[in-house]
């Protein structure tokens, strides 16, 4: 792995107005504003004290030039751990889960008459959580994930949503391992699926995590192509992974090196980032990130790759919001 010649400049934006913060939120751009919604946290007691996990329906909006966040009308239901796609017509929320399990629900957030509106879209053909999405050629590509929470299944299938026809079709499945909490990106007419978590049989018939270093690209004309393996595991980094100056950046996430700690003693995730050099099919060290987080969304807004909240360590969220751009 080589060192990336370009370095990232980090800027802290206004904290999300929730003291605990969230993991698994949706984030995107709608009507020029940065929008964050959904996710889950442990607001009553920490995870290690038996605190219950709570999903939220809250929606937050930051207008261009604003110093902080405004609350908008809530989602139709609490949701998190789905995927987001920013489209010309608005921000698409795709699947996810809540206390009742995984859902297939999809919604479109739009600005109408100066207010953020939410309307239902055709649901996914299956329930999904922990999946990823990216936009290519005006269509939304959804890959991987699990049909139910609990990390006992990992999908290889790909679903394609055509906004013009308002229909879902099944695409060519990934020939590699089924995965969840992976990263996706689009550059031109090529889709990228990077890293993530697979599953393998463990004790008592239960599936256990198998961290992946596979990387793949896809075009409708040529199908799937295996790329250079990641130099280390990477899962749950901000996604869609930002593309800056033609390189794909994986900003933190879980590299599976921190093991053997209880949640209350966990030192936190690594603050290392990677970037994929498309022209060379090589991985480069992209330097430290400002805030080491996992299970969080990314949105390109105001010339920055904005990462929102996420897990500082298992069971502990952050309400910080950071933006990155090339120096």
Number of C-alpha atoms within 10 A of each C-alpha: 10 10 13 16 8 14 15 16 13 18 14 14 15 15 17 22 14 12 12 18 24 30 28 31 30 29 31 26 26 22 19 14 17 21 24 25 24 27 28 25 25 19 19 13 12 16 17 13 9 10 14 13 16 17 24 19 17 20 20 20 21 19 16 13 8 11 9 15 18 13 15 16 13 17 18 12 12 20 30 30 30 29 28 31 24 22 18 10 13 21 24 26 27 30 28 32 26 21 13 9 15 23 22 18 21 19 21 20 23 20 16 10 7 8 11 20 17 20 12 13 16 15 18 20 13 14 19 31 30 31 29 31 30 26 24 18 12 13 16 22 24 26 29 28 33 24 24 19 19 10 20 16 18 24 20 18 17 19 19 21 21 14 15 8 7 10 14 18 12 13 16 15 16 21 13 14 17 21 32 27 32 31 28 30 23 22 16 10 12 18 21 22 27 26 27 31 26 26 20 13 12 10 7 6 7 11 16 16 14 16 21 23 18 21 21 19 19 18 14 13 8 9 15 20 14 14 16 14 17 20 14 14 20 28 25 28 30 30 28 32 30 28 17 18 10 14 19 23 26 29 31 26 29 26 22 14 10 12 8 8 10 10 15 14 11 16 14 17 21 22 17 19 19 25 25 23 16 13 8 8 10 16 22 19 20 21 18 16 20 18 22 21 28 29 27 25 28 26 26 22 15 15 11 19 24 25 27 29 29 32 25 22 20 19 17 22 23 22 19 21 18 20 22 22 19 13 8
